[in-house]
Amino acid sequence: MSFTGRNTITMHRALHRLLTGSAAALMAAAAVAVPGTPALAADPAVRLYFPDISVVAPAPKVSPLYAWITVPDKAGDVPAPIGKMTVRVDTADVADIVTVTSVGDFENGEEQSCATSGAVITCTFTGPSELEPGINLVPLVALQVAAKAGVAQDADGKLEFSVRLDDAPAVTTSSTVTIGEGVDLAAVLGTPRTVAPGANVDAAPRVSNAGTKPVKSVVLILVGLDPSLSKDSFSNCRYGFLTLCTFDDELATGTTYELSAPMRLKIPADAAAGSSAEVFSSWHTPSDFKELIGIVSELNDEVFGPKGTGAPVRLRPVPASGAAKRAAANQVDTKPENNALISEFVVGGSRRPDMAAVGATITGDVGDKVRTRVGFTNNGPGTLYHSTFTNTDPGTHIRVPAGVKAVGVDERCFPLSSDEEFEPEDSAEDLTGASEYLCLLTGGTTKPKASALFDFTFQVREKPSAAAGRVTINENAFVDEDPIDRDGGNDTAKIAVELSGGSGGGLAVTGANAGLLGAGGAVLLLAGAIGLLLVRRRRVRFTA
């Protein structure tokens, strides 16, 4: 299975919403991130997914119906054509306990229409469109499930789903809906901390039972906790893209709990001063957590990683609490918006680095294709750790000179704007031809005096203009709120164009020293709690 992540800014903005359980908001992001549109072709294999769901009044849940669609690889990687598709949701078996409605905000414009007749919701997708070869995860329709007042706890029923593509046999699945017990887990806010390079720092998230009923078992999810820096290995935790810990402890009402042993991180001794790390943490009941991660069951090892090998970590009360009545099995958090928090760590000291933009001179004749490397240099002092800290990537903004066209683009870059020859709808596959690009690092380090460079191939146009392009870093639109760069005077560099006067047709190499290594790494993708594909990148903040 392979994933592409060109809509990284949209997906990363959705990360915090994932932790607060807002499936409805993520549905919109998923529709952008997943290739194709909510319609199917006759050739692919199709599997449907909707989680078993527990609800309580008055806290409705929104969850999408997904399709895993496998398009066979064919010669030339030809996309599969998409025809008409009909989605049918039968709510008859749950009509006495919940109300089920389609969420109109996530209907796909003119391509989708939904209608309800009796206990059946029918959505039609007209197409035409295409799906790329490989495995596609496609959101079909978002459903809101709301418990009816006065329904007994543990009452349940089945939602029945079917999807029919043109005249092909329908694909079916079902989901169990259960009335649970309402509880309220609340994350306890911490305060930002400054730590010395080489020091240990403890990530110690706390949780309170803010409800009126005891909570039986909880799950802790942490995002942004770099496993390579972890000093612990708890057997009830898994260490991957997410750090996931499960606790069998029962949480008494009105009591705050902390970890019996902190999650300890070792800050690199050569980390640049001002480097800032953020760890998102959120607490969930087992029932809510199962709904969140069901869609990624096939990616379990990639997302959650291996289990720890040491003793388990437990929860202990702060202060100790008395006994409480027994908690129910199917528990639903009625206020998921207070489940998440952000822990911040900032590296102290005096080694605040200077980053300088690296430009290039493109030399060639009309028609020549010139390989060029542009980006930035870390003038030091201090190493930039791009996987660990959120503000160590200055966001490399490349404005292509008017006299050339980008015909080869680094996979870590994506278009910001286009010229007359670039069609935006082609950007998912063909990134060439744009007039501006934003390049983001996804991992690795940039040591002092080293450079992070991005590979481009530019072709000299007919009647080329001599107007220069430029490389700019640390622009307000693309950097963290706490930039680490100490000198903004060298944050812009030219990309010049010089005609060689030769015969043309060659492939030159120019720009920054080709021997300097960039700090980019492979894009790490998470098929998230409701199927959202998340990219592990630093936070990007856009301002109007």
C-alpha positions in Angstrom: 0.0 0.0 0.0 1.3 3.4 -0.8 0.1 6.9 0.1 0.8 10.3 -1.3 0.6 13.5 0.8 0.5 16.6 -1.3 -2.3 18.2 0.8 0.0 18.2 3.9 -1.1 21.6 5.3 -4.8 20.7 5.2 -4.1 17.4 6.9 -1.8 18.8 9.6 -4.4 21.4 10.5 -6.8 18.5 11.1 -4.4 16.7 13.5 -5.6 18.6 16.6 -9.2 17.9 15.6 -8.4 14.2 15.4 -7.3 14.3 19.1 -10.5 16.1 20.1 -12.7 13.6 18.4 -14.2 15.9 15.8 -14.9 13.3 13.1 -17.1 15.7 11.2 -14.4 18.3 10.7 -12.0 15.5 9.7 -14.4 14.3 7.1 -13.8 17.4 5.0 -10.0 17.1 5.3 -10.1 13.4 4.3 -12.0 14.2 1.2 -9.1 16.4 0.1 -6.3 14.1 1.2 -7.6 10.9 -0.4 -7.1 10.4 -4.2 -10.2 10.1 -6.3 -13.8 11.1 -5.4 -16.6 9.3 -3.6 -17.5 7.1 -6.6 -16.4 3.7 -7.7 -15.4 1.8 -10.9 -16.6 -1.7 -11.8 -13.1 -3.1 -11.9 -11.8 -2.4 -8.4 -12.3 -4.6 -5.3 -14.4 -2.7 -2.7 -14.7 -3.1 1.0 -16.9 -0.9 3.2 -16.2 0.3 6.7 -18.3 2.0 9.4 -17.3 1.6 13.1 -19.4 -0.1 15.7 -20.5 3.0 17.6 -21.7 3.8 21.2 -23.7 7.0 21.9 -25.4 8.7 24.7 -27.9 11.6 24.9 -27.4 14.4 24.4 -24.0 13.8 22.7 -24.4 12.8 19.0 -21.5 11.4 17.0 -20.6 12.0 13.4 -18.7 9.3 11.5 -18.1 8.6 7.8 -18.9 5.5 5.8 -15.6 4.6 4.1 -14.7 2.4 1.1 -11.3 0.7 0.7 -11.0 0.5 -3.1 -8.3 -1.6 -4.7 -7.7 -0.6 -8.3 -5.6 -3.3 -10.1 -2.2 -2.2 -11.5 -2.3 -2.2 -15.2 0.3 -1.3 -17.9 1.0 2.4 -17.7 -0.8 2.8 -14.4 -4.0 3.7 -16.1 -6.6 5.2 -13.7 -9.9 3.3 -13.3 -13.0 5.1 -14.8 -15.7 5.7 -12.3 -19.4 5.3 -13.0 -22.6 5.9 -11.1 -22.6 4.7 -7.5 -25.6 4.3 -5.1 -25.1 4.2 -1.3 -28.0 2.8 0.8 -28.2 3.1 4.6 -31.0 1.1 6.3 -31.7 2.4 9.8 -34.8 0.4 10.6 -33.2 -1.8 13.2 -32.0 1.2 15.3 -35.0 3.5 14.7 -36.2 2.9 18.3 -32.9 3.9 20.0 -31.2 6.5 17.8 -31.8 9.0 15.0 -29.5 8.7 12.0 -29.1 11.6 9.5 -26.7 12.3 6.6 -24.5 15.3 7.2 -25.2 17.6 4.3 -22.1 19.8 4.8 -20.0 16.9 3.4 -22.0 16.0 0.4 -19.8 16.4 -2.6 -21.4 19.2 -4.5 -23.1 18.3 -7.7 -21.7 14.8 -7.7 -23.6 13.6 -4.7 -27.2 13.9 -3.6 -28.9 12.3 -0.6 -32.5 11.7 0.3 -34.3 9.9 3.1 -37.4 7.8 2.7 -38.8 6.1 5.8 -35.9 4.3 7.5 -33.6 4.4 4.4 -31.0 7.0 3.4 -30.0 6.9 -0.2 -27.0 8.8 -1.7 -26.2 8.8 -5.4 -22.8 9.7 -6.9 -23.0 10.5 -10.6 -19.3 10.9 -11.6 -17.6 10.6 -14.0 -14.2 10.5 -12.4 -11.2 8.3 -11.9 -9.3 6.3 -9.2 -5.6 5.8 -9.3 -4.1 2.2 -9.3 -3.4 0.9 -5.8 -5.4 1.1 -2.6 -7.7 4.2 -2.2 -9.5 5.1 1.0 -12.6 7.1 0.1 -15.2 8.7 2.4 -18.6 8.1 1.0 -21.1 9.8 3.3 -21.0 11.2 6.8 -23.7 10.1 9.2 -24.8 11.7 12.5 -26.0 9.2 15.1 -27.9 10.6 18.1 -29.3 8.7 21.0 -33.0 9.2 21.7 -34.0 10.4 25.2 -35.0 7.8 27.7 -33.6 4.7 25.9 -32.1 2.1 28.3 -28.4 1.7 28.5 -26.9 -1.2 26.5 -29.9 -1.2 24.0 -28.5 -1.9 20.6 -29.3 -2.5 16.9 -27.8 -2.8 13.5 -27.1 -0.2 10.8 -27.1 -1.9 7.3 -25.0 -0.5 4.5 -24.9 -1.3 0.8 -23.0 0.2 -2.2 -23.9 -0.6 -5.8 -21.8 0.4 -8.7 -23.8 0.7 -11.9 -25.4 -2.7 -12.3 -22.8 -4.7 -10.4 -23.8 -6.7 -7.3 -24.1 -4.6 -4.1 -21.3 -4.6 -1.6 -22.6 -4.7 2.0 -21.6 -4.3 5.6 -23.2 -3.6 9.0 -22.4 -1.8 12.2 -23.7 -2.2 15.7 -25.1 0.9 17.5 -25.2 0.7 21.3 -26.5 3.0 23.9 -23.6 3.6 26.3 -23.0 5.3 29.7 -21.9 8.9 29.6 -18.7 9.9 31.3 -16.4 12.9 31.1 -12.6 12.6 30.8 -10.8 16.0 31.0 -7.1 16.6 30.2 -5.2 18.6 32.8 -3.3 21.5 31.3 0.5 21.8 31.9 2.8 24.8 31.5 5.5 25.3 28.9 9.0 24.4 30.1 12.5 25.4 29.1 15.1 22.6 29.1 18.8 22.6 28.7 20.5 20.8 25.7 21.3 17.2 26.7 18.9 17.3 29.7 16.1 14.9 30.4 12.5 16.2 30.2 9.4 14.4 31.5 6.2 14.3 29.5 3.6 13.6 32.3 0.1 14.1 31.0 -2.7 14.1 33.6 -6.4 13.3 33.3 -9.4 14.0 35.5 -12.7 12.2 35.8 -14.8 15.3 35.5 -18.1 13.4 35.4 -20.4 11.9 37.9 -19.6 8.3 37.2 -16.4 6.2 37.6 -14.5 5.5 34.4 -13.3 1.9 33.8 -10.1 1.9 31.8 -8.7 4.7 29.6 -6.5 5.0 26.6 -3.8 7.7 26.1 -2.7 8.9 22.7 0.4 11.1 22.2 1.4 12.6 18.9 4.7 14.4 18.5 6.6 12.3 21.0 9.7 11.3 19.1 10.2 7.6 19.8 14.0 7.9 19.1 14.3 10.2 22.2 12.3 8.1 24.6 14.1 6.8 27.6 11.3 4.4 28.7 9.7 1.2 27.3 6.5 0.5 29.1 4.9 -2.8 28.3 1.4 -1.3 28.1 2.5 1.3 25.6 3.3 1.1 21.9 5.8 3.4 20.3 5.3 4.3 16.6 4.0 7.3 14.7 1.6 7.6 17.7 2.5 6.6 21.2 -0.4 4.7 22.6 -0.8 3.5 26.2 -3.7 1.5 27.7 -4.7 1.6 31.4 -7.0 -0.8 33.2 -7.2 1.5 36.2 -10.6 2.7 37.3 -10.9 6.4 37.7 -13.0 7.7 40.5 -15.2 10.7 40.1 -13.7 14.1 40.9 -10.2 12.8 40.9 -7.1 13.7 38.9 -4.6 11.0 37.9 -1.0 11.1 36.7 1.4 8.4 35.3 3.1 6.3 38.0 6.4 6.9 36.1 6.9 9.8 33.7 7.6 9.4 30.0 11.2 10.7 29.9 12.8 12.2 26.8 16.5 12.9 26.3 17.0 16.3 24.5 19.9 16.1 22.1 23.0 17.7 23.5 23.7 19.6 20.2 20.1 20.8 19.7 19.9 24.5 18.7 18.6 26.9 21.3 15.0 27.9 20.8 14.0 24.6 19.3 10.4 24.0 20.3 8.7 20.6 20.7 5.0 20.1 21.1 3.4 16.9 22.3 -0.4 16.5 21.6 -2.0 14.1 24.1 -5.6 13.0 24.4 -7.5 10.6 26.7 -10.3 8.3 25.5 -12.6 5.6 26.8 -11.9 2.2 25.2 -15.2 2.3 23.4 -14.5 5.8 21.9 -10.9 4.8 21.1 -12.0 1.6 19.2 -14.2 3.8 17.0 -11.3 6.2 16.3 -8.8 3.7 15.2 -10.9 1.0 13.5 -10.3 2.3 10.1 -6.5 1.8 10.4 -6.6 -1.8 11.7 -4.6 -2.9 8.6 -1.9 -0.3 9.4 -1.7 -1.2 13.0 2.1 -1.9 13.2 2.9 1.2 11.1 0.8 3.6 13.1 1.3 2.3 16.6 4.7 0.5 16.4 6.0 -2.2 18.8 5.1 -2.7 22.4 7.5 -1.7 25.1 9.5 -4.3 26.9 9.7 -3.0 30.4 7.3 -2.9 33.4 3.9 -1.3 32.7 3.1 2.2 33.7 0.0 2.8 35.8 -2.2 5.7 36.8 -2.1 7.0 40.4 -4.5 9.5 41.9 -3.4 13.0 42.8 -4.4 13.0 45.6 -5.6 9.5 46.5 -9.3 9.0 46.2 -11.8 6.8 48.0 -13.7 3.8 46.6 -16.3 4.4 44.0 -19.2 2.3 42.6 -18.4 0.0 39.7 -18.2 1.5 36.2 -20.2 0.3 33.2 -18.6 -1.5 30.2 -19.7 0.7 27.2 -18.7 4.2 28.2 -18.9 7.3 26.0 -17.2 10.6 26.6 -19.9 13.3 26.5 -17.4 16.1 26.2 -14.6 15.0 23.9 -13.6 18.6 23.3 -11.8 18.7 26.7 -9.8 15.5 26.2 -6.7 17.0 24.5 -3.8 19.2 25.6 -0.5 20.3 24.2 2.7 20.0 26.2 5.5 22.4 25.1 9.2 22.1 25.6 11.8 24.8 24.5 15.5 24.2 24.4 17.4 26.8 26.3 21.0 28.1 26.0 22.8 30.5 23.7 23.3 28.4 20.6 20.5 30.0 18.6 21.1 29.3 14.9 21.2 31.4 11.8 19.5 30.1 8.6 20.5 31.5 5.2 18.6 31.0 2.0 20.6 29.3 -0.8 19.8 30.4 -4.4 21.3 29.4 -7.7 22.3 30.5 -11.2 20.7 28.7 -14.1 23.0 28.7 -17.1 21.8 27.3 -20.4 20.4 27.9 -23.9 16.8 27.8 -25.1 15.4 24.3 -24.5 18.2 23.2 -22.1 17.2 21.3 -18.9 19.2 22.4 -15.9 19.3 20.5 -12.7 19.4 22.9 -9.8 19.5 22.6 -6.0 18.1 25.4 -3.8 17.1 25.6 -0.1 18.9 26.9 3.0 22.1 26.5 5.0 22.3 26.2 8.8 25.1 28.6 9.7 24.9 27.3 13.3 25.5 27.0 16.1 23.4 24.1 17.0 21.8 21.2 15.1 18.3 21.5 13.6 16.2 18.3 14.5 13.3 18.4 12.1 11.5 15.3 13.4 11.7 16.3 17.0 11.0 20.1 17.1 8.3 22.0 15.4 10.1 25.2 14.5 13.3 24.0 12.8 12.0 24.0 9.2 12.0 27.6 7.9 9.6 26.8 5.0 11.4 27.2 1.7 9.4 29.3 -0.7 10.6 29.2 -4.3 9.6 31.7 -6.9 10.5 30.3 -10.3 12.3 32.7 -12.7 10.1 33.8 -15.6 12.6 32.6 -18.1 12.4 28.9 -17.1 9.8 26.2 -16.4 10.0 23.7 -13.6 10.0 20.3 -15.4 11.3 18.3 -12.4 10.2 18.9 -8.8 11.5 17.5 -5.5 8.9 15.3 -3.9 9.0 17.4 -0.7 7.7 20.4 -2.6 4.2 21.3 -3.8 2.8 24.2 -5.9 1.5 27.4 -4.4 0.5 29.1 -7.7 0.7 28.5 -11.4 1.4 30.1 -14.7 -0.7 29.8 -17.8 0.6 26.4 -18.7 -0.2 24.8 -15.3 -3.6 23.2 -14.6 -4.3 23.0 -10.8 -6.2 19.8 -11.2 -3.1 18.1 -12.4 -1.2 18.8 -9.1 -1.9 15.5 -7.5 0.4 13.7 -9.9 2.2 16.3 -12.1 3.8 19.0 -10.0 5.7 20.6 -12.9 4.9 24.0 -14.4 4.0 26.0 -11.4 5.4 29.5 -10.8 5.8 29.1 -7.0 6.6 26.1 -4.7 6.7 25.5 -1.0 9.2 22.9 0.2 8.9 21.3 3.7 11.2 18.9 5.5 9.8 15.7 6.9 12.6 14.5 9.1 16.3 14.2 9.6 18.7 16.8 10.9 20.6 19.8 9.5 23.9 20.2 11.3 25.9 23.4 11.6 27.4 24.5 8.2 25.3 21.9 6.4 22.5 22.6 4.0 19.0 21.3 3.3 18.5 21.5 -0.4 15.6 20.6 -2.8 16.1 19.2 -6.3 14.6 20.9 -9.3 15.1 20.7 -13.1 14.4 23.9 -15.0 14.0 24.2 -18.7 14.9 27.4 -20.5 11.9 28.9 -22.3 11.7 30.3 -25.8 12.6 34.0 -25.6 13.6 33.7 -22.0 13.2 36.6 -19.6 16.3 37.6 -17.6 14.2 38.4 -14.5 15.4 36.5 -11.5 13.4 34.2 -9.3 14.1 33.9 -5.6 14.3 31.6 -2.6 12.8 32.9 0.6 12.7 31.3 4.1 11.0 32.1 7.4 8.1 34.0 5.8 5.3 34.6 8.3 2.8 32.6 6.3 4.8 29.4 6.5 6.6 29.3 9.8 5.9 28.5 13.4 4.8 31.2 15.8 8.2 31.0 17.5 10.8 31.1 14.7 14.3 29.9 15.6 16.3 32.0 13.1 18.3 34.8 14.8 19.2 36.8 11.6 16.5 37.6 9.0 18.9 39.6 6.8 20.0 36.6 4.8 16.6 34.9 4.3 16.3 35.7 0.6 18.5 34.6 -2.3 18.2 35.0 -6.1 17.7 32.3 -8.7 19.3 34.0 -11.7 19.1 32.9 -15.4 22.0 33.3 -17.7 22.0 32.3 -21.4 25.1 30.3 -22.3 24.9 31.0 -26.1 25.5 27.3 -26.8 23.7 24.9 -29.1 21.1 23.9 -26.4 19.7 20.5 -25.6 22.1 19.7 -22.8 21.5 18.8 -19.2 23.6 21.0 -16.9 24.0 20.9 -13.2 24.1 24.2 -11.4 23.0 25.9 -8.1 24.2 24.9 -4.7 27.1 22.5 -4.2 25.7 19.2 -5.3 27.7 17.4 -2.6 25.7 19.0 0.2 23.0 16.8 1.6 19.5 18.0 2.5 17.7 17.1 5.6 14.5 15.7 4.1 13.3 12.2 4.8 10.5 9.9 3.7 7.0 11.2 4.2 5.4 9.4 7.2 1.7 9.0 6.7 -1.0 8.1 9.1 -4.3 6.7 8.0 -6.0 8.3 11.0 -8.9 7.6 13.3 -11.5 8.1 10.6 -9.3 7.4 7.6 -7.6 10.7 7.4 -4.1 10.4 5.9 -1.9 12.5 8.2 1.6 13.6 7.3 4.2 13.9 10.1 5.4 17.5 9.4 5.9 20.5 11.5 3.0 22.8 12.1 2.3 25.4 9.4 0.3 28.5 10.2 -1.3 30.5 7.4 -2.3 34.1 7.8 -4.6 36.0 5.5 
